[in-house]
Amino acid sequence: MQVLDLSEAPRPATGVVVATGDHTAPNAEFWLEHATFTLTEAPTDDRRIVVVPSVSDTLTQLQERTQRWPQAAAMCDDVLRTVDTSAPALRGVIIESLAYSTLQSGPEFACWLATRGPAAPVALADPVLVERDGDVLRVRFNRPQRHNAFSTDARAALLDALAVAQLDDSITGVVLSGNGKSFCSGGDLAEFGTFADPATAHLARTRHSPALALDELTHRLGAACRAEVHGQVLGSGLEMAAYCGQVTCAPDAVLGLPELALGLIPGAGGTVSITRRIGRWRTAYLVLTGHTIRPATALSWGLVDRVC
């Protein structure tokens, strides 16, 4: 990780680049645009800048994390710089998934798997519940015992539910929510490492993607494709919710992208959906620091649309 001052002369820079300093300095605009992100302690609405309580403390944390997971950190930066959020979502999802599959076969993820130890997937009945309320399809994650951790069977059930809305033009609204204490705590860690091989996993992510289904429904329905989030809204849960045309957030929500600590990057389309909402700079900050944010910050960034 490189740390530089916004006043430094423009020059080529590769990898994770974190800028600090005066954002009104003569060369600041170049680095604000080209850095992975910029840190400051002064209030600002610039989406390329993240306001933190202590720049020095955050830099220390970032140095530790990027040194511990250098490959995942570098690929996160590469993917976020490459994804074009104005292009169709599928292109970005493919780029993200290829990087994710590469990391799945790498040493950092293997180290996490070894540290986690053996784990068996937990099958629960009815992982997703669906009901039609007039012209609105209500879809609820239903694994409350595991904070609605996203499992293979939950993905299949979610895809089936969303297919109903995709095929039935009489459905004019979709509401995605979760039973229990959380909306969705991200991928079920007990299932990580159970893929047959990275290529098969890539094809599954890109050919059977709830993110792309939600993206399609949002194009058709706009804000009527809505996510109602609460409790833990992490990893794939946050990534999928961000595809919805409107995200309503409860005051108790905690939002974040914890994948780096597994030696991975977001893999459920988040490099597209979250970057669309908050820009690549703040998305990179969430991934590389592992920090979670509360609803007020999520609202000010545009990650959610309402807090209620």
C-alpha positions in Angstrom: 0.0 0.0 0.0 1.3 3.5 -0.9 0.4 6.5 1.2 0.8 9.9 -0.4 -0.1 13.5 0.1 -2.6 15.2 -2.1 -0.1 18.0 -2.8 2.4 15.6 -4.5 3.0 15.9 -8.2 1.0 13.6 -10.4 2.8 10.4 -11.4 1.9 6.9 -12.4 0.9 4.8 -9.3 -0.2 1.2 -9.2 -1.8 -0.9 -6.5 -3.6 0.3 -3.4 -2.9 4.1 -3.1 -4.3 6.0 -0.1 -4.1 9.8 -0.2 -4.3 12.2 2.7 -3.9 16.0 3.1 -5.5 19.2 1.9 -8.1 18.5 -0.8 -7.7 22.0 -2.1 -4.0 21.6 -2.8 -2.9 22.3 -6.4 -2.5 18.6 -7.3 -5.3 17.3 -5.2 -7.8 16.8 -8.0 -5.5 14.3 -9.8 -5.0 12.2 -6.7 -8.6 12.4 -5.5 -9.5 10.9 -8.8 -6.7 8.3 -9.1 -6.1 7.2 -5.6 -7.9 4.1 -4.2 -9.5 6.6 -1.8 -8.6 9.6 0.3 -8.8 9.9 4.1 -9.6 13.0 6.1 -10.8 14.0 9.5 -12.6 17.1 8.1 -16.3 16.9 7.0 -16.8 16.7 3.3 -19.4 15.4 0.8 -16.9 14.4 -1.8 -17.5 10.7 -2.5 -13.8 10.1 -3.3 -13.0 11.0 0.4 -13.8 9.1 3.5 -14.1 10.9 6.8 -12.6 9.0 9.7 -12.0 9.8 13.4 -8.2 9.4 13.0 -6.3 9.3 9.8 -3.2 7.9 11.4 -5.1 5.0 13.1 -6.9 4.1 9.9 -3.6 4.1 8.0 -2.2 1.7 10.6 -5.1 -0.6 10.2 -4.9 -0.5 6.4 -1.2 -1.3 6.4 -1.8 -4.3 8.6 -4.7 -5.6 6.5 -3.1 -5.0 3.1 0.1 -6.7 4.3 -1.9 -9.7 5.7 -4.1 -10.1 2.6 -2.0 -8.4 -0.2 -3.5 -10.4 -3.1 -7.1 -9.8 -2.1 -6.4 -6.1 -1.5 -4.7 -5.7 -4.9 -7.5 -7.6 -6.7 -10.1 -5.5 -5.0 -8.4 -2.3 -6.2 -8.0 -3.8 -9.7 -11.6 -4.8 -10.0 -13.1 -1.6 -8.7 -10.9 0.4 -11.2 -12.0 -1.8 -14.0 -15.7 -2.2 -13.5 -17.7 0.3 -15.6 -20.9 1.0 -13.6 -22.5 2.7 -16.6 -22.3 -0.6 -18.5 -24.7 -3.6 -18.2 -24.3 -5.2 -14.8 -23.3 -8.6 -16.3 -20.0 -7.3 -17.5 -19.0 -6.2 -14.1 -20.3 -9.3 -12.4 -18.1 -11.4 -14.8 -15.0 -9.4 -14.0 -15.7 -9.6 -10.3 -16.4 -13.3 -10.4 -13.2 -14.1 -12.3 -11.2 -12.3 -9.7 -13.1 -14.0 -6.9 -12.5 -17.5 -8.4 -8.8 -16.7 -8.7 -8.7 -15.8 -5.0 -10.6 -18.9 -4.2 -7.7 -20.9 -5.5 -5.1 -18.7 -3.8 -3.1 -19.0 -0.6 -4.9 -16.3 1.4 -8.3 -18.1 1.1 -6.6 -21.4 1.8 -5.1 -20.0 5.0 -8.6 -18.8 6.1 -10.0 -22.3 5.4 -7.3 -23.9 7.4 -7.9 -21.6 10.3 -11.6 -22.1 10.2 -11.2 -25.9 10.1 -13.8 -28.4 9.0 -17.4 -27.2 8.7 -20.6 -28.8 7.5 -23.3 -26.9 5.6 -26.5 -26.5 7.6 -29.7 -27.2 5.7 -32.8 -25.5 7.0 -36.3 -25.9 5.7 -37.8 -23.1 3.6 -34.7 -20.8 3.4 -36.8 -18.2 1.5 -40.5 -17.5 1.9 -42.6 -16.0 -0.9 -46.1 -14.5 -0.8 -48.1 -12.4 -3.2 -49.8 -9.4 -1.8 -52.0 -8.1 -4.6 -49.5 -7.0 -7.3 -46.6 -7.1 -4.9 -44.3 -10.1 -4.5 -42.8 -10.3 -1.0 -39.7 -12.3 -0.6 -38.1 -13.0 2.8 -34.9 -14.7 3.8 -35.9 -17.4 6.3 -32.8 -18.7 8.0 -33.1 -16.6 11.2 -31.0 -19.1 13.3 -28.0 -18.1 11.2 -28.9 -14.4 10.7 -30.1 -15.4 7.2 -26.6 -16.3 6.1 -26.8 -16.8 2.4 -26.5 -20.5 1.4 -26.7 -22.5 -1.8 -30.3 -23.5 -1.1 -31.2 -20.0 -0.2 -29.8 -18.8 -3.6 -31.8 -21.4 -5.5 -35.0 -20.5 -3.7 -34.3 -16.7 -4.1 -33.8 -17.2 -7.9 -37.0 -19.2 -8.2 -38.9 -16.4 -6.3 -37.4 -13.6 -8.4 -38.1 -15.6 -11.6 -41.8 -15.3 -10.8 -41.6 -11.5 -10.9 -39.4 -11.6 -14.0 -41.9 -13.7 -15.9 -45.2 -12.2 -14.6 -45.7 -8.6 -15.9 -48.7 -8.2 -13.6 -46.3 -8.0 -10.6 -45.6 -4.3 -10.1 -43.6 -4.5 -6.9 -41.0 -6.7 -5.2 -40.0 -6.4 -1.6 -36.9 -8.2 -0.3 -36.6 -8.6 3.5 -35.4 -11.0 6.2 -37.0 -12.8 9.1 -35.4 -12.7 12.6 -32.7 -10.3 13.9 -31.0 -9.6 10.6 -31.6 -9.0 6.9 -28.7 -11.1 5.7 -25.3 -11.6 7.3 -23.5 -12.6 4.1 -22.5 -15.9 2.7 -22.8 -18.9 5.0 -19.2 -19.5 6.1 -19.9 -23.2 6.6 -20.3 -23.6 2.9 -17.1 -21.7 1.9 -14.6 -24.1 0.3 -17.2 -26.6 -0.8 -17.1 -25.6 -4.5 -16.0 -28.3 -6.9 -13.4 -26.0 -8.5 -13.1 -22.3 -9.2 -14.3 -22.6 -12.8 -17.5 -24.3 -11.8 -18.0 -21.7 -9.0 -17.5 -18.9 -11.5 -20.1 -20.3 -13.9 -22.6 -20.8 -11.0 -22.1 -17.1 -9.9 -22.6 -15.6 -13.3 -25.2 -18.0 -14.8 -27.4 -18.2 -11.7 -27.1 -14.8 -10.1 -29.8 -13.2 -7.9 -27.9 -9.9 -8.3 -28.6 -9.9 -12.0 -32.2 -10.9 -11.5 -32.6 -8.0 -9.0 -30.9 -5.7 -11.4 -33.3 -6.6 -14.2 -36.3 -6.1 -11.9 -35.0 -2.7 -10.8 -34.7 -1.7 -14.4 -38.4 -2.6 -14.9 -39.9 -1.5 -11.6 -37.6 1.2 -10.3 -38.1 2.0 -6.6 -40.9 -0.5 -6.5 -38.2 -3.2 -6.4 -37.3 -2.5 -2.7 -35.1 -4.0 0.0 -36.0 -3.6 3.6 -32.8 -4.2 5.7 -32.2 -4.5 9.4 -29.7 -6.0 11.8 -26.7 -7.5 10.1 -26.5 -6.3 6.4 -23.2 -7.7 5.4 -21.4 -9.1 2.4 -23.7 -10.7 -0.1 -26.7 -9.4 1.8 -25.6 -5.8 1.3 -24.5 -6.5 -2.3 -27.9 -7.8 -3.3 -29.9 -5.2 -1.5 -27.9 -2.4 -3.3 -29.3 -3.7 -6.6 -32.8 -2.8 -5.6 -34.3 0.5 -6.7 -34.9 1.5 -3.1 -33.2 0.4 0.1 -35.1 1.1 3.3 -32.9 0.7 6.4 -33.9 0.1 10.0 -32.0 2.2 12.7 -30.4 -1.0 14.1 -28.7 -1.9 10.9 -25.0 -2.6 10.6 -23.6 -2.5 7.0 -20.3 -3.7 5.7 -18.2 -5.9 3.4 -16.1 -8.3 5.5 -14.7 -10.5 2.6 -11.1 -9.4 2.8 -10.5 -11.2 6.0 -11.3 -14.4 4.2 -8.7 -13.6 1.5 -11.6 -12.7 -0.9 -13.4 -9.7 -2.4 -17.2 -9.2 -2.7 -18.5 -12.0 -4.9 -22.3 -11.4 -5.2 -22.1 -8.5 -7.5 -21.2 -5.8 -5.0 -18.4 -4.3 -6.9 -21.1 -3.2 -9.3 -24.1 -2.5 -7.1 -22.4 -0.8 -4.2 -20.0 1.1 -6.5 -23.0 2.4 -8.4 -24.4 3.8 -5.2 -21.3 5.2 -3.4 -18.5 5.2 -5.9 -15.4 3.0 -6.2 -13.5 4.9 -3.5 -15.9 4.4 -0.6 -16.5 0.8 -1.8 -12.8 0.2 -1.6 -12.7 1.7 1.9 -15.4 -0.7 3.1 -13.6 -3.7 1.7 -10.0 -2.8 2.6 -10.7 -1.6 6.2 -13.5 -4.1 7.0 -15.2 -1.3 8.9 -18.9 -1.4 9.2 -21.1 1.7 9.0 -24.4 2.7 10.6 -27.5 3.9 8.9 -26.8 7.6 9.2 -23.5 7.2 7.3 -25.1 4.8 4.8 -27.8 7.4 4.1 -25.4 10.3 3.6 -23.3 8.2 1.2 -26.4 7.0 -0.8 -25.9 3.4 0.1 -29.5 3.4 1.5 -32.4 5.6 0.5 -34.4 5.9 3.7 -33.9 5.2 7.4 -37.0 4.3 9.3 
